[in-house]
C-alpha cells in the first residue's frame, strides 16, 4: 500500500474552451508536461468506482459531507498491465490518495464477485476493501472515463490538469473490456475541468498564471456526473 504523501489542497474550476487555451498557453511557459503523456500531451484515464446499494458515496458527495472516501480501480490508456486500487479521502478542500497495485487476474476476480483471495493479500488496502465489500456491501458501480492533460511544477509539488471528454458506462455493468461502450456526460462538449493540486502552498507564479481569484471554484465530481445516467 502506498500513501501518496499527506493531505493536499485541491481546487476545481469549470472552464470553457477559450479559457482552456489561454491558461494552457500560460502554463506551458513555466510548467512541465507529465512524462507519461502521449504525443498530444494527454492520456486516457478509466476508473471503476465502488458504491453500495444505498449509494453511500454518491449521497455523501451530494449532501456535502466534509469527510468522506471513495474506492476505485484505475488504469491508463486501456493498458491492463498496470492496475491500481485506490482510496481517495476527502476532508473539505484537502485530499489524500492511498493506492495498491493489483494484477489483471486479481481485478477480474474481484469484478466477478470472487474475492476470497483478498483476505490474504499483502496490501492492507485490498484487505480494507474486502472488509467493506462485506459489511458495507460495496460493489463496482460505474466506469468513468476521461482525457487528462497534466502539468507539473516541482516547487510546492503543484499539479495542474485539464480534464475533458468525460464519459460513463451508464447501466452497463461489464468492466475491464477491450472495447468500452460509454456515452458523453457533458452539457457543453468543449468545456474542461481545471484541477489544481498542491501541498502546503501554491507558488505565486502559478497563482498569477492561473488567476484563481477570477475563476469560480466548483465542487464538480466526475463520479457524481456519471451516476446521473444510472
Buried (B, 14 or more C-beta within 10 A) or exposed (E): BEEEEEBBBBBBBBBEEEBBEEBBEBBEEEBEBBEEBEEEBBBBBBBBBBBBEEEBBBEBBEEEEEEBBBBBBBBBEEEBEEBBBBBBBBEEBBBBBBBBEBEBEBBBBBBEEEBEEBEEBEBEBBBBBBEBBEEBEBEBBBBBBBBBBBBBBEEBBBBBBBBBBBBBBBEBEEBBEEEBEBEEBBEEEEBBBBBBBBBEEBBEBBBEBBEBEEBEEEEBBBBBBBBEBE
